């Protein structure tokens, strides 16, 4: 009996480590307390659905692929998601700041499909030119193929270059599908510096570690 119980517990722990199904409360716990990435975090807030009528930058994303990338780029709750939370980290006075959001889906298959759709849309939205009051800003999105691992889910990295007269910035956008969740993290750098792939991976690894702890109830 003891051996059977031990095997059952081991099997449960393995499933939680590899393919957990998170509740709404557990998703909030991913950011309260927050992942350890060396900067301060704001309290998590529920993700909101993209408004039917948009204005400003989002309204200027003219292609279908760019429009459908808005949930990943601007941390809206993606279509098909049940709920989710986001939290800002860092500040304008820090060298690094950004936003991390995690949307929860009813099933892992639904989360995987949503992740794949976002990747396809981001890959199709390679460059956007947006009008400003004086001149334009050009946003270029480039990324590599997603990586999949049995223990780490699906992950993808993008570099986002923002260029206008007198201002240039490089940001990273990292997507992480784990269990029945899809997370997107943006990381920005102050003018004259750049965030790196190592920064992005460290933040995604910290979130993944927090996910595993929450899934196991630790």
N, C-alpha and C positions, 0 to 999 in steps of 0.2 A: 504493500500500500504506500509506504514511504517513497519508494522508488518511482511509482506511478505519479504521485503528487509532485515530486521533484521534476519529473519529465514534463508534466503539465505546466508547471510554473516556468520552466525553461522555455517551453514553446510559446507561452504567452509573452514573455520578455522579448523573445526573438521577433515575434510579430509586431510588438510595439516599437521595437528598434528599427525594423525594416519598413513597415507599412501600417502606421497607426491611423486611426480614424478619430479626429479631434471633434470635441463639442465646442459650442460657442464660448463657454466659460474657459475652456482650455486655450482657445486662440487668444483670448484676452490675457491669459497668464503668460503668454509668450513675451509680452511687453511689460508685465507688472509682476515681479521685478523684470527689468529689461535685460537683453543680452549684454554680455561684457565686451565692449569694443573700445573702451578707454575714453569715452566722452559721456556727457550728461544726456539724459533722455527726458522728454516731456511725457506726461501721462498719456496712455493710449486713448484713442477716441474711435467710435464706430466709423467704418468706411461708409461713404455716401454714394448713392447712384448718380451717374452722370446726368445732369439736367437735360430735359428734352430740348430746351433752347439754350444754346451756349453763346458765349461772347468772348472777346479777347483772343488769346492765343489759341485756345481749343477750336474756336470757330474758323480759324484760318488754316486748319489742317485739311486741305481741300481734297486730297485723294482718299479713296475708300480705305486703303491700307493704313494711311496716317490717321484717319478718323477712328478706325477700329483699334489703333494703338493707344488711344487716349487713356484707357483704363490703366495700362502699364506705365505710361509716361507721367500721368497726373494722379495716380493712386485712387481712381474711382473703383467702386465695387463692380467687378466684371459681370457680364451677362451670365445668368445661370448660377451665380453664387448665392448661397443662403445668407451669409453675413460675413463680417470681417472687421479687423481693427488695424489702425495705423498709428504710428508714433514718430515724431520728429526727434532727431538727435543732433548734438552739436549746436552751434549758434553762429551768428554773423561774425563774432569775434574769434571763433575757433578757426583753425586751419582746415578743418573738415566738418561738413555738416550735410544733412540729407534727411530722407524719409524712408521708413520701412513699413510696408503694408502686407497683411496676410489675409487673404480671402478664403473662406471655408465653403466647400462644396458638399453635396449630399453623399456623393460616392467618390472613390479614388479615380474611377474611370472618367467621371465628369471633370475632375480637377485636371487630369492629364489632357483631356480634349481641350480645355480652356487654355492650358499652358501652350499646347501645340498651336492653337489658333493665334495666340498673342505673338508667338515667335514668327509665324508666317506673316503676320501683319507688320511687325517691326522690320523683318527682312525686306518687305515690299515698300517700306517707307524710308528710303535711303537718304533723301534730301528734301528739305522744306525751306522755302523762302517766304518769310513773313514780313509784311509791311510795318514800319514804325512811323512815328510822327515825322522823323527826319531820316530817310533812308530805309534800309531793310536789314533784317537779320537772317543769316543762313544757318540752318540746323542740319548737320550731317550725322546720320546714324549708321554705325558699322559694327558688325559682330561676327563671331565665329559660330560653328555648329554647336548645338547643345550637347552636353555630356550627360550620360546616364550611368548610375551605379546602383547596385542592389541595396547598399546601405545609405546612400546619400540622395536618392531620388534623381530628379532631372535638374540641371543647372545650365544657365546660359548667361553670357556676358556681352554687353554692348558698350561702345564708346560713343558719347554724344558730344559733338563739337559745335559750339555756338560762336558764330563770328559776325561781328558788325563793326562799323567804323569806331575805332577807339576801344573796343572791348572784345576779348576772346576768352573762352572758358572751355575746359574739358571736364566732362562729368562721366560717371559710370552708371550703368543701369544693369542690375543683376536680377535674374529671375530664378526662382527656386520652387520646384514642385516636389512636395514631400507629403506622403499620405493623401488625405483628401483636401490639402491646402495648396494654394499658389501664392507665393510672396514675390514682391518686387521691391528692390532697394535702390534708391538713387543716392549717389555720393557726389558732392560738389567740392570744388577747391576755390580758395580765394584767387583773385586775379594775379596772374604771373606764376602760378603753381599748377600742378596737375595731380589728380588722383591716379592711383596705379591699380593694375590688376591684382596686386598683392593686397591692397586696401580692400578692394571689393570682395576678394575671396575670404579675407579675415572676417569681414562683417557677415557674409553668408554662412561661414563655418560657425560663428558665434550663435546665429539664429538657429541653425540646424542642431547644435548642441543643446540649446534651450528647448527646442521641440522634443528632442529625445527625453530630456529630463521631465518635461510636462507629461509626455505620453506615458511614462513609467510611474508617474505620481511621486517623483522625487523633488 
